[in-house]
Amino acid sequence: MDFEFSEEEVRFRESVQEFCKRYIEPRWVEIDEGGKIPLELIKKMGEQGLFMIPVSEEYGGMGGTITMAAIAIEEIAYHDPSVAVAVYALLNNGWPFIMEKYSLEDVKREILPKVARGEAFYGIASTESQGGSDVAGIKTLAIKKGDKWIINGEKTYISGVREIQELPQGGGYFLVAKTGKVEYGHRNITAFNLILKWDGKVREGWKPTLFEEIGRRGISTGAFTLEDFELEDKYRIGEENKGFYYLMEGFNVARILVAAATIGSGRWAIDQAIEWIRNRRLFEGRPISSFQGVSFRFSELYGELEAAKLLTYRAAWLADKIYIERDRKWREQDLNVPVALCKMKAPEATGKIYEELMKWYGAYAYTKDCNAFRGWIGTLSYLVGAEGAQNIMRIIIARDIIGREYVKG
Amino acid sequence: MKILTLIKLTLDISQLKYESTGEPLTEIAPKKMGDSDKCAVEEAVRLKEKLGAYTVVATIGSTSENERIIRDAYAMGIDEGYIVKVEDPEILQATSIGKIVSSLVEKTGPYDLIILGAGSLDTHSYTLGSIIASKLNIPIIAGVDSLQYVDGFFEALCIMEDGAYTFRAKAPLVVTVTTEANEPRIPTLKTILRSKKMEVKTLTIHDLGVDDVVKVDLLDVKRYVVNRRKILWDASEDLEKAVDKFIEVLVSEGVAQ
């Protein structure tokens, strides 16, 4: 057993830290307050190779691993604890990785290099207004006509809707749609590279709208409708009606990276807490860390974060074994529980840390002078459901550990 | 054009922790390539990109961390690297380092430019560049804030207390750069992974024909402490009077005359 990161992973972490200190940390409050990641920062992140880390070099990726992507996302979130910049980065790491795995060669060459350079966005469009957790119940419909698909439907709570409109090259999504009767459930879902704006031109049939979010405001969230949206068959991802399985693979990677983002933000909160409880002096000048009511709680929370970190990097390590090294000792199903565990644990640990940190701050935390709320509300996004509801994670764990037949309702 | 860049493994002062007695915990402090050395590497790589120069990096030391900073330089774009194996390099006298470097230049050179940080993060002696130039009998431009190669000359801007000076010199020469010279590039994952595959060559001082080296007797290392006087003057009513009092204290403390 080896709990050490490799020398390259350590050096990569340091290089990301240096980048973040130079370009992200000085601007994170402005990004959160202004509700926008500057496009030049996205471009700079592309130049620095912070997108498509686990994607092959031939498509503009870094030829790295999911562990390396997790390291980058954790560090970005540490330096922007609202996690907006980390979320932008994690979407453009996780989904291009799955896209590369199943898309046609010329489509990969068309899309991926632009995403790598930060000129285009590539995210996920799965959730619909009737509920995000019931993927098998989606209603967006794609009907094949000749060599094209005609897509109709609505997707909501989708990240990057504004960025696609603003980035010079645009971008699109890993979209899942029904390609047959709705009642066939998950066995009738196909995945597509839904290109909405490309080479600077918005495609017909796409009507986006934006939501005003309470946190991680730097990255946009919105909805869109597709009305008779035409997409060439070459943009289909993998086989018809296998989209659900590709989507689950994508969620496996994305959830690891989401856990890494919340850990990065949690680490920032822990560092703020250490600084505060050491230096805040009350009752005859004692640091508040000298009260066991504070220090014991701190130790518990530190342990929670460390546990989440271990779960996350263990899942990333296993994902590398399965997806990158293709180690036949492991099956894809082996990832279900480790991924669900880290996605369940990391946002919950970080949420608890913020809640306690803000109590230690006292009234100061309830003002905008104190930035802790930005991290708290930002990571809250992953407690209320983004990238898989917390209770869905519990279902996955219970189903695999207790047994599918014992947890059926 | 062939360029030699010298880099030093130093304590990361920003992460240095201290005992409650004030003793620095140097054993557990992280180490890194010195800040101005990193600017020297950046300058060499920029000359490589502009002029097609071949770039070599060298460091003195004996640990895996020395290899690591060579790989950091590779990840920034350097072509070839050497470690000269010496135990406890941090207490080598600058004259001995000069002797090692001049022998290295003879063995792996000739070089058109030898470039290094103006001063190291730990000892701050600012002497090494001059010692190397003197041993090789070539010119030096020290404390350079901006370096260009124009019409066959190296042109260096040095910002000093009394003004900005431009110096020009032909190769071969030694240049020491400050941290103002540039903003060093940050290695990408791709270049980090590539650097892992590159060879790091090692030499002993005997390979360089150097028989012995002189080390500094390190007597003590202490935290630099600035004791704050915490004196406040109320200037809300009479500014002049407050300034007079302030000056009075500066004079009595020997800070001003």
HADDOCK unambig.tbl for C-alpha pairs under 7 A between the chains (distance, minus, plus):
assign (segid A and resid 8 and name CA) (segid B and resid 192 and name CA) 6.56 0.50 0.50
assign (segid A and resid 8 and name CA) (segid B and resid 193 and name CA) 6.64 0.50 0.50
assign (segid A and resid 12 and name CA) (segid B and resid 189 and name CA) 5.94 0.50 0.50
assign (segid A and resid 12 and name CA) (segid B and resid 192 and name CA) 6.96 0.50 0.50
assign (segid A and resid 15 and name CA) (segid B and resid 186 and name CA) 5.96 0.50 0.50
assign (segid A and resid 15 and name CA) (segid B and resid 187 and name CA) 6.16 0.50 0.50
assign (segid A and resid 19 and name CA) (segid B and resid 186 and name CA) 6.76 0.50 0.50
assign (segid A and resid 48 and name CA) (segid B and resid 188 and name CA) 5.66 0.50 0.50
assign (segid A and resid 49 and name CA) (segid B and resid 188 and name CA) 6.04 0.50 0.50
assign (segid A and resid 49 and name CA) (segid B and resid 189 and name CA) 6.80 0.50 0.50
assign (segid A and resid 62 and name CA) (segid B and resid 189 and name CA) 6.50 0.50 0.50
assign (segid A and resid 62 and name CA) (segid B and resid 190 and name CA) 5.52 0.50 0.50
